[in-house]
Structure formats: C-alpha cells, structure tokens
Amino acid sequence: MQPDDINAIRPLVMLGERNTLGVRYALEGTQPPKGQLYDVFIDVNDFIIALDQGMSLVIPPKTNLHPTLLRTSSGLICFSIPSDQLNNNRHLQFFEDSYKHAIIIPRYSMRISDYYDHLVDTEPYWKVEP
C-alpha cells in the first residue's frame, strides 16, 4: 500500500484508489477501462451488491506478492493486519479465499461510504510488514 506519511507507519486511506486502505468501486453493470479492476460494485442507492466483495489482501509472507510489487522503486510498503482484529469487528470480516489471498468484506448489507468508514476504523491495526 501507499504510506500515509513520510514515516510510513500507517497506510494511505483513499476510497476508489488502488494500493490504499480503500476500495475501487463502480455502479453495477459498469465496464472498467482496459487494465483497471473494481473491488466492489454498488447499486443505484450506493449499497454494495454482493457481500463477497471487498478490499483484496495478500496473505503474508511478502513472497506471496507479485514480484513487481516488491520493488522498492514502486513506492509501496507492505502493511499487514492480524486477521483476529476482524474476528470481533461488528461491521467487517476477514475472508480467506486461498492460501495466498483474502478479502475484507462487509458482515451485512451497507452503503459503500459506510464500508469505507469501517475500513478507516481499522487503520490503527495495520503494521508495516518487515
């Protein structure tokens, strides 16, 4: 993720941007521009369409990341959050869909703005991955 400050102790929080603590979203039925992906689709009332969509994560170790993301020239820093920080979260949950990948998904139907606010609430739990 992109760091929020020069000390790189917190991830950058931005809705709609890649490599941040946030998600890229679009109205259901929208076709992404070539080379772009969406994490979440919303309906006309801004509700997340499916509860299996959310912020994508790579499960540590860092070797599970694509090699281009490991280059220091990319300006990205590896942050991790302990999955147990989400076990008792009333709004979000950690969903592991493979041994290398997981998603932070909503626990119930919610608007994209609420989902984003709940992601922002996790910011203190993210740590730089050595």
N, C-alpha and C positions, 0 to 999 in steps of 0.2 A: 504494500500500500504506500501511498504518498504520506510522508510525515507532515504533521500539523505545524511543527515549529522547527527551528534550527537545531534544537536539542534532540529531535526525533524520538520523543518519549511517548507521543500519542499519534494515532493515525489521523489523517485529514478526514474531516466529516463533510461530505457533499452529496446531496441527492442528485442522482442522474449521471454521475461520473464514474468512469472505470478506475480501478485501483485506489478506491477510497472506502471509508466506512460509510457505505450507502449503496443504493442500487440504481441500475438503469431501468427505466420503465417506459411503457408506451400504452396507448389505448388499444384494447383488444382489436385484432384484425390489422394492425399497422405492420407494414413490411419494413424491417430495418434497412438502412442504407447498406450497400455492399461492404462487408468486413466488420459490421457492427452487430452486436448482440444485445438483447434485452434480458434482464434478470426476472422482471415481473411484468405481467400485463394487467391492466386495470379496466374496469367498466366505465360507463359514462358518468357514474356517480363517484368515481375515484376509488372504488373498492377493489382490492386485489382479487383477481378472478379465481385463482387456484391456491389452496393452502400448501402446495408442494413447491411453490416458487419463492425465491428469496435471495439473500446475499450468499454468493458462492465462496467457499473456502477450500484451501488445500490443507490437508491434514499433515502436521509435522511428521518426519523431518523435512528440512528445506529441500532435500534432494527430490521430493515429490513435485516440486515446482518445475515448470518448463524451463530449460536452461537459459533462454533469453531473459527471463525474469530475474535470474540470479546475477546478471551482470551489474556491477556497481555503477556503471555509466547510465543505467536506466533511471537512477534517482529514486528507486523504490526501496523500501525497507520491509523486511518480513516481520509482521506482527502476528501474535497468536493470542487466543483467548481460551482459557480452560473450559472444556465443554460443560463441566459441572457448574460454571457460572450461569448457565442457561437452564440447568435442570429444575431450578426453583423459580425461574422467571415466569411471571403471570402472563406475559404477552408474547414471548418468543421461545422457540425451541431449536435445539441442535439436531439436525437430521443428517446422519451419515449414510450416503448413498453408495459409497465404495470405500475401499481401504485407503484411498488417496484423496477423497473428496467428500465434502459435507456442505450443507446449506443451513443458514439461519432462516427459519421460516416462521410465519405468524402462527400462534396457537389457535386463533379464531379469526373469523372474517373481520377485516378492518380496512380503513382507508389507507392509501399509500402515505399520507402525511403522518398518520399515527404510527405506522410501521417504522418510518424514518425516525420519528421521535424516540421510539423504543430502542432502535439501533444506537442512537446518540447516547441514550442512557447507559449503554454498555461500554462507552469509551474508557472509563477508568480501569476496566478489567483487562484491556489489551496491553500486552507487553512486547517489547522488541525480542524477536527470536534470535538467539545467538548463532 
